[in-house]
Amino acid sequence: MRNIFQKNSALFLNTCKKMYKMFKNNAEVKFQEEIGMTKIAFIAPYPELAILARKVCGEKYSDVAVFYGLLENGLVCAQKALNEGFQVIISRGGTANLIRNHIGIPVVEVRVTGYDILRTFSEFIGTNKTIGVVGYRNVVEGCRSVSQMLGIPLREMLTLNNERPDWEVMRAQLQMQLEKAPVDVVVGDALVVSKLRLEVREVRLIMSGDEAVCEAIEEARRIIKVQDKEKKSAEQLRTILSFIHDGVIAIDNTGKITVINPSAESIFKLKTTQVIGKNIKQVIPNTRMLDVLKHGKAEIEQLQNTPSGMVVTNRVPIEINGEIMGVVATFKEAGRIQQTEQKIRTKLYSQGLYAKYSFENIMAWDPEMLRVIERAKRYARTDGTVLIEAESGCGKELFAQSIHQASSRCRGPFVAINCSALPTQLLESELFGYVEGAFTGARKEGKPGLIELAHGGTLFLDEIGDMELTLQARLLRVLEERQVMRLGADKWLPVDIRIVAATNVPLKQRVLRGQFRMDLFHRLNVLSLSIPPLRLRRKDIIPLAEYFLAEFANKYGQRPIELTAAAKDILLQYSWPGNVRELRNIMERISLVYEEAQDVSAILRDFLDNSDYCNNPGYSAPELAKTGMPAVKPEQFLLPQNIRNMKRQLAVYALATCGGNKSKAAKQLGITRATLDRLLRQQE
């Protein structure tokens, strides 16, 4: 019996050797021919599978190269394939496991299917032969299911694991089992035949069929498709990171560096090849990326010292399905930030879209004016719409620019337009812009409006009360929706702007007269700011006059002019209908014409008699008319009786604006209540 077993095994092995030699010679020729065209290496652990795979590939898959190699021979073949640039290897059973453990590319296993086992077991149906199975778990379990289904006796002799086995020990164990409980046929894969050499009557190799080979090749193709996609994405990312001026470093969930771009190399004086895979703390000791990895909270715009100096860094956790998988950090050199900011400012300056003044430029000593400035500073800390109400010459745009400079939008544009300075159609095109062919005379390429140009900054609408109702409706849409549409366009553009509006006319009265939309008024009047006129800020008049005289003395290279007591009295008695603008103009004139030993008060009186605000007979300047003060001729303006009348009119006006409250009126005028009563009792 032993001789029969040995003869049977020897015959099978000789057949395999002949087929292997024949196939090997053929494969050696084909190897060099096919490696340039293919990405998949099919390494068959037994000759029949190699022949089948070559047949299938010849019919369907020209991108697969087929080779024969069992275990160590298969591993050698796989190493050659790796060196030649193959992307995926296909093999079966123990050979596939061995290659997977030693080669760093994907390995697809030709699975032993139910059809393969069924084909092997079908010839034993009705023979009463006892079948023994040796193989890996999936093979043993598959044989068990098929044998139960077909009613064929099965003995599970040995289940292999993925560890490298000691074949001689296994052979001895199996031989002992066979002597105690013989079987008629041993079923398994190529390892059973080539390594165990069991002394049994029959040995059957479970051979894979066409469907298993095709399934493995399709799986390999899917892997290559994913690899190619990932490779393209990685190349795109590499290109992007290479050209980003900011430094970028990423770590995984263990703190090891996975990505570092050239800018980060330059900032930290590192080399990618030296730091990839190292713990971030070893490379950058003062980093907080591990802290972000731990608590999962982003850290934005943080300062960090580096070998290249101070940088601004952002650290953000990489979160996938609720799990922190790593952290990415960006680094921007402080000098580069300053350069970028300077370029932006230069561009805005070239377009005139910048704010020149800040709160430091507003000169004030009067308590009421100081309170207004403090309120404006609080408004600057918000992003709400501001409505400034003041007479002409009070510095409405100065306040608007200061609010912009003190806000979070200070780096954005400041765009100003006077709504009363342009005709309605021109104002509309300036505000909203237009597309090509919107109207006759329009630019061929179109033009962005001031609202668009103010994106990210502040839009200052001066003299908003003079805007036509049709334009008011369009402006309301901008305020409500934060969108703008150019003239002639059909698409809305989102805009991020803050609006500061100003008026020198009472908007409430205009609303009551139907000259201003009530809904727009309420949209504008979110944060209201009322700047008192100069005549109600008596403590500001003399300091401002002296400040302007010093400014112009420096400008024209002169000695500062000192105001006499008489000149100060004249300044305090004058009503300043042109407010600070008029005061500044008068001080500049005095600086230009004053000569040593001249009477400053005489020059001042002469200038005030001929002021731009009093150059019409009957004096009907709109700014003064709004105060309710009487109209007088210029030559009568500083006569004592008229000054007394003006004081009384101021007292009456203040009392009216304060709702009849004498204490508030006296405080507004900067006088005592007794003085107010005396002024009210005077006869005109």
LUMVO-211915 format. One record per residue (C-alpha): y, z, x. Coordinates in steps of 0.02 Angstrom, whole numbers, padded with zeros to 5 digits, always signed. Example, Ala and Ser with C-alpha at 12.3 -4.5 7.8 and 13.67 -1.06 7.14 Angstrom:
BEGIN
-00225+00390+00615 -00053+00357+00684 
# end
This chain:
BEGIN
+00000+00000+00000 +00119+00045+00143 +00092-00130+00218 +00138-00210+00053 +00299-00108+00044 +00346-00151+00223 +00308-00335+00195 +00415-00337+00037 +00566-00256+00122 +00549-00362+00278 +00544-00521+00174 +00701-00471+00081 +00793-00424+00241 +00744-00587+00328 +00810-00686+00181 +00974-00590+00189 +00990-00618+00376 +00964-00806+00359 +01091-00817+00220 +01214-00708+00317 +01198-00817+00473 +01223-00975+00372 +01373-00904+00279 +01448-00822+00434 +01454-00987+00529 +01539-01068+00381 +01659-00922+00356 +01714-00920+00539 +01771-01100+00522 +01861-01067+00358 +01947-00906+00412 +02082-00987+00517 +02103-01129+00393 +02135-01018+00243 +02239-00874+00309 +02399-00976+00304 +02379-01018+00121 +02305-00862+00045 +02354-00682+00015 +02187-00614-00050 +02033-00583+00058 +01867-00569-00035 +01744-00475+00078 +01569-00485+00002 +01444-00351+00057 +01294-00464+00024 +01271-00653+00045 +01236-00694-00138 +01404-00617-00188 +01492-00717-00053 +01412-00878-00117 +01459-00836-00296 +01637-00790-00248 +01660-00952-00151 +01595-01050-00300 +01713-00961-00421 +01862-00977-00304 +01827-01161-00276 +01838-01188-00463 +01984-01072-00510 +02067-00981-00366 +02130-01076-00216 +02229-00925-00154 +02074-00821-00110 +01980-00827+00056 +01798-00769+00049 +01708-00681+00193 +01543-00590+00214 +01529-00416+00290 +01433-00259+00247 +01508-00088+00289 +01567-00090+00472 +01559-00280+00480 +01661-00286+00321 +01787-00165+00397 +01806-00277+00550 +01836-00424+00436 +01963-00324+00337 +02057-00276+00495 +02069-00461+00542 +02134-00500+00368 +02265-00363+00384 +02322-00430+00553 +02337-00605+00481 +02450-00549+00338 +02333-00536+00189 +02407-00426+00052 +02254-00372-00048 +02069-00354-00007 +01927-00369-00133 +01756-00293-00098 +01617-00195-00181 +01532-00026-00175 +01520+00068-00010 +01604-00073+00086 +01755-00063-00029 +01764+00127-00005 +01751+00111+00184 +01889-00020+00192 +02000+00082+00075 +01986+00234+00189 +02035+00138+00346 +02152-00003+00295 +02329+00024+00231 +02336-00114+00101 +02273-00114-00079 +02084-00133-00102 +02017-00196-00268 +01835-00155-00304 +01719-00278-00389 +01656-00164-00525 +01473-00161-00574 +01484-00207-00757 +01364-00175-00898 +01323-00361-00897 +01271-00350-00713 +01153-00204-00747 +01087-00285-00906 +01043-00444-00810 +00947-00342-00681 +00854-00235-00810 +00813-00377-00930 +00662-00437-00830 +00581-00264-00846 +00585-00260-01035 +00407-00232-01101 +00332-00210-00926 +00315-00019-00930 +00379-00014-00752 +00469+00143-00695 +00640+00108-00623 +00724+00215-00489 +00911+00200-00463 +01009+00237-00304 +01196+00209-00297 +01371+00272-00331 +01409+00371-00489 +01472+00222-00590 +01312+00124-00551 +01198+00270-00592 +01287+00306-00756 +01284+00121-00804 +01097+00109-00769 +01065+00265-00874 +01155+00190-01024 +01068+00021-01011 +00894+00097-00985 +00915+00206-01140 +00971+00056-01240 +00822-00051-01182 +00693+00090-01183 +00651+00071-00999 +00598+00229-00902 +00730+00274-00771 +00732+00400-00631 +00899+00444-00552 +00847+00465-00372 +01012+00483-00278 +01196+00477-00322 +01310+00431-00177 +01489+00494-00154 +01636+00416-00065 +01603+00509+00096 +01517+00417+00237 +01330+00456+00217 +01196+00495+00346 +01077+00353+00306 +00927+00421+00401 +00936+00589+00312 +00952+00501+00144 +00807+00385+00182 +00697+00533+00224 +00745+00624+00063 +00712+00471-00044 +00547+00435+00041 +00489+00611+00002 +00539+00586-00181 +00441+00422-00187 +00285+00503-00115 +00291+00643-00245 +00340+00534-00392 +00319+00349-00356 +00423+00218-00448 +00385+00034-00471 +00558-00034-00435 +00712+00034-00345 +00876-00032-00411 +01041-00017-00316 +01174-00111-00221 +01171-00190-00049 +01163-00020+00037 +00991+00015-00038 +00922-00141+00042 +01009-00143+00210 +01022+00041+00253 +00884+00137+00164 +00740+00013+00187 +00634+00105+00060 +00446+00077+00057 +00425+00020-00123 +00342-00127-00206 +00503-00202-00272 +00688-00184-00230 +00816-00257-00348 +00996-00284-00299 +01119-00265-00444 +01217-00424-00419 +01391-00455-00487 +01419-00599-00605 +01560-00724-00627 +01656-00611-00747 +01661-00464-00624 +01721-00578-00483 +01856-00656-00593 +01913-00486-00655 +01933-00422-00477 +02031-00576-00422 +02148-00563-00573 +02178-00380-00532 +02219-00427-00352 +02339-00561-00413 +02428-00433-00524 +02447-00317-00376 +02522-00457-00271 +02642-00501-00411 +02701-00321-00419 +02710-00315-00228 +02817-00472-00222 +02932-00404-00356 +02949-00238-00265 +02976-00330-00102 +03118-00432-00178 +03195-00275-00253 +03179-00185-00087 +03259-00331+00004 +03402-00336-00121 +03426-00149-00101 +03420-00164+00088 +03550-00302+00085 +03662-00202-00033 +03647-00044+00072 +03683-00142+00231 +03848-00209+00164 +03908-00049+00076 +04048+00032+00175 +03996+00204+00113 +03855+00293+00202 +03698+00316+00096 +03552+00434+00129 +03407+00470+00011 +03271+00601+00021 +03109+00625-00076 +03054+00782-00167 +02994+00859-00004 +03161+00837+00082 +03105+00694+00194 +03226+00551+00228 +03172+00390+00142 +03331+00285+00154 +03478+00280+00275 +03597+00133+00284 +03697+00069+00434 +03858+00155+00378 +03769+00323+00371 +03695+00288+00544 +03872+00261+00609 +03945+00416+00524 +03808+00534+00584 +03772+00444+00750 +03589+00416+00705 +03455+00281+00716 +03348+00238+00564 +03189+00226+00666 +03216+00403+00732 +03250+00492+00567 +03147+00407+00430 +03015+00530+00372 +03101+00681+00449 +03166+00829+00349 +03350+00807+00310 +03391+00983+00372 +03326+00939+00545 +03438+00786+00553 +03595+00851+00464 +03598+01042+00477 +03752+01067+00364 +03687+00960+00221 +03673+01026+00043 +03552+00892-00016 +03409+01018-00019 +03515+01132-00129 +03541+00989-00252 +03354+00954-00244 +03323+01135-00289 +03447+01162-00432 +03457+00982-00494 +03647+00982-00516 +03755+00843-00445 +03893+00885-00322 +04038+00763-00330 +04181+00733-00207 +04135+00873-00086 +04205+00883+00090 +04084+00886+00236 +04105+00888+00425 +04013+00753+00523 +04013+00692+00704 +04138+00559+00646 +04254+00685+00564 +04282+00740+00385 +04198+00640+00246 +04195+00647+00057 +04016+00658-00006 +03930+00643-00175 +03754+00715-00196 +03656+00664-00351 +03476+00710-00398 +03353+00568-00432 +03272+00614-00597 +03123+00521-00671 +03047+00577-00836 +03132+00745-00821 +03066+00778-00645 +03175+00784-00490 +03099+00656-00371 +03232+00663-00236 +03418+00660-00198 +03537+00521-00147 +03701+00556-00059 +03849+00445-00018 +03975+00476+00120 +04151+00402+00129 +04258+00432+00282 +04425+00514+00242 +04518+00385+00345 +04441+00243+00244 +04494+00328+00082 +04672+00338+00146 +04668+00155+00197 +04603+00103+00026 +04732+00209-00063 +04868+00133+00045 +04811-00043+00001 +04814+00000-00185 +04987+00077-00170 +05050-00073-00072 +04987-00191-00207 +05063-00086-00346 +05228-00076-00249 +05230-00264-00228 +05213-00282-00417 +05336-00142-00453 +05200-00044-00543 +05228+00127-00467 +05319+00290-00501 +05457+00331-00378 +05509+00503-00438 +05423+00670-00467 +05473+00840-00537 +05545+00883-00366 +05680+00752-00397 +05740+00834-00558 +05887+00947-00513 +05913+01087-00638 +05987+01262-00641 +06014+01287-00827 +05878+01400-00905 +05850+01282-01052 +05826+01133-00936 +05706+01234-00828 +05603+01273-00983 +05596+01088-01026 +05534+01048-00850 +05397+01179-00862 +05342+01108-01029 +05335+00933-00954 +05226+00998-00812 +05104+01071-00938 +05100+00904-01029 +05061+00817-00864 +04899+00915-00849 +04836+00835-01010 +04807+00653-01057 +04898+00656-01224 +05035+00538-01280 +05211+00604-01245 +05370+00567-01344 +05532+00603-01250 +05691+00618-01355 +05858+00623-01267 +06029+00541-01263 +06061+00400-01142 +06086+00455-00963 +05981+00614-00976 +05841+00550-00864 +05703+00502-00986 +05618+00386-00861 +05637+00517-00725 +05535+00635-00834 +05409+00498-00876 +05380+00458-00692 +05366+00642-00650 +05235+00669-00785 +05136+00521-00715 +05149+00584-00536 +05088+00758-00586 +04942+00692-00690 +04765+00642-00646 +04823+00460-00662 +04945+00474-00516 +04845+00349-00412 +04851+00221-00552 +04995+00106-00598 +05155+00162-00685 +05217+00020-00795 +05387+00034-00880 +05473-00079-01006 +05633-00061-01107 +05592-00110-01286 +05775-00144-01329 +05810-00257-01180 +05704-00406-01237 +05695-00513-01394 +05545-00474-01504 +05440-00628-01457 +05470-00604-01271 +05434-00418-01284 +05270-00457-01373 +05212-00578-01238 +05263-00456-01101 +05171-00312-01181 +05011-00398-01239 +05001-00549-01123 +04936-00718-01176 +04801-00847-01144 +04820-01029-01093 +04910-01130-01227 +04959-00979-01331 +05134-01050-01356 +05252-01180-01286 +05303-01136-01110 +05156-01019-01080 +05079-01018-00907 +04930-01131-00889 +04819-00991-00824 +04884-00864-00951 +04958-00696-00907 +04900-00515-00924 +05015-00403-01023 +05095-00243-00963 +04969-00144-01066 +04828-00223-00965 +04920-00194-00802 +04937-00010-00846 +04747+00010-00855 +04699+00172-00769 +04880+00230-00766 +05033+00261-00876 +05132+00144-00990 +05313+00198-01016 +05395+00126-01172 +05582+00160-01161 +05694+00143-01316 +05539+00136-01426 +05648+00162-01580 +05717-00016-01563 +05546-00099-01575 +05521-00216-01724 +05399-00165-01861 +05281-00311-01824 +05260-00254-01645 +05241-00075-01700 +05083-00122-01796 +05005-00202-01641 +05052-00054-01534 +04972+00064-01660 +04806-00028-01635 +04818+00001-01448 +04849+00186-01475 +04708+00206-01601 +04572+00097-01524 +04625+00088-01342 +04601-00100-01352 +04719-00246-01327 +04709-00430-01372 +04813-00561-01283 +04916-00683-01385 +04807-00831-01431 +04645-00741-01385 +04500-00691-01497 +04427-00548-01395 +04480-00368-01378 +04493-00294-01204 +04466-00106-01181 +04608-00017-01090 +04620+00158-01019 +04804+00204-01025 +04917+00351-01060 +05074+00311-01159 +05240+00399-01132 +05374+00340-01254 +05559+00380-01253 +05701+00360-01378 +05886+00398-01389 +05888+00385-01579 +05812+00509-01702 +05644+00430-01746 +05622+00540-01899 +05779+00465-01976 +05715+00291-01937 +05551+00332-02022 +05645+00391-02178 +05747+00230-02178 +05589+00124-02163 +05639+00061-01990 +05494+00145-01900 +05312+00163-01951 +05266+00341-01997 +05087+00322-01932 +05151+00260-01764 +05277+00403-01756 +05139+00531-01778 +05031+00442-01648 +05174+00450-01523 +05234+00625-01565 +05078+00715-01502 +05172+00802-01361 +05359+00804-01394 +05489+00835-01261 +05675+00853-01301 +05794+00844-01153 +05960+00931-01191 +06120+00833-01157 +06227+00882-01008 +06365+00958-01118 +06238+01088-01177 +06184+01126-00998 +06347+01194-00931 +06260+01283-00786 +06200+01114-00722 +06368+01024-00718 +06448+01098-00561 +06287+01107-00455 +06245+00927-00502 +06420+00868-00461 +06414+00953-00290 +06239+00884-00259 +06297+00706-00297 +06452+00726-00187 +06342+00782-00042 +06222+00637-00073 +06360+00506-00068 +06447+00587+00080 +06285+00567+00177 +06263+00390+00112 +06437+00333+00162 +06451+00438+00321 +06589+00551+00257 +06627+00736+00255 +06572+00821+00093 +06711+00839-00035 +06743+01014-00100 +06783+01033-00283 +06937+01136-00322 +06942+01263-00461 +07048+01144-00564 +06922+01003-00538 +06780+01117-00592 +06876+01164-00750 +06897+00981-00792 +06712+00948-00765 +06665+01093-00878 +06788+01042-01015 +06731+00861-01022 +06594+00820-01149 +06498+00698-01038 +06444+00573-01170 +06356+00474-01032 +06268+00633-00973 +06199+00643-00795 +06215+00456-00768 +06402+00464-00803 +06423+00619-00693 +06337+00532-00548 +06443+00375-00567 +06604+00478-00569 +06552+00573-00412 +06514+00411-00321 +06686+00342-00365 +06770+00499-00302 +06672+00486-00139 +06732+00308-00114 +06918+00333-00150 +06951+00510-00093 +07061+00535+00059 +07109+00692+00152 +07233+00807+00065 +07216+00715-00101 +07206+00815-00261 +07026+00800-00319 +07070+00857-00494 +07198+00719-00513 +07072+00587-00458 +06944+00661-00575 +07064+00664-00722 +07110+00482-00690 +06928+00428-00684 +06882+00522-00842 +07029+00446-00934 +06961+00275-00887 +06777+00316-00903 +06657+00176-00953 +06614+00283-01102 +06797+00290-01159 +06857+00113-01126 +06877+00059-01307 +07028+00106-01416 +06974+00228-01548 +06824+00280-01438 +06666+00244-01535 +06531+00255-01403 +06360+00269-01488 +06305+00410-01374 +06452+00519-01427 +06441+00466-01609 +06264+00537-01617 +06332+00711-01578 +06445+00712-01730 +06600+00733-01622 +06766+00654-01676 +06827+00488-01609 +06983+00496-01500 +07084+00375-01398 +07062+00385-01208 +07241+00438-01175 +07217+00582-01295 +07047+00637-01230 +07102+00780-01116 +07252+00841-01216 +07240+01030-01245 +07237+01015-01434 +07097+00887-01427 +06997+00994-01308 +07012+01138-01431 +06956+01025-01573 +06808+00963-01471 +06755+01142-01434 +06760+01182-01620 +06663+01023-01659 +06532+01071-01530 +06517+01242-01609 +06496+01165-01783 +06369+01040-01718 +06268+01174-01627 +06268+01284-01782 +06205+01138-01887 +06066+01093-01766 +06010+01275-01762 +05996+01285-01951 +06146+01402-01970 +06077+01530-01846 +06231+01587-01749 +06133+01679-01615 +06033+01521-01572 +06190+01413-01579 +06283+01530-01461 +06135+01531-01341 +06125+01341-01345 +06311+01329-01301 +06299+01463-01167 +06429+01574-01249 +06430+01741-01340 +06415+01755-01528 +06593+01826-01535 +06659+01671-01446 +06564+01561-01567 +06642+01652-01715 +06814+01629-01638 +06787+01442-01615 +06726+01422-01794 +06881+01512-01861 +07000+01394-01769 +07095+01266-01874 +07090+01085-01824 
# end
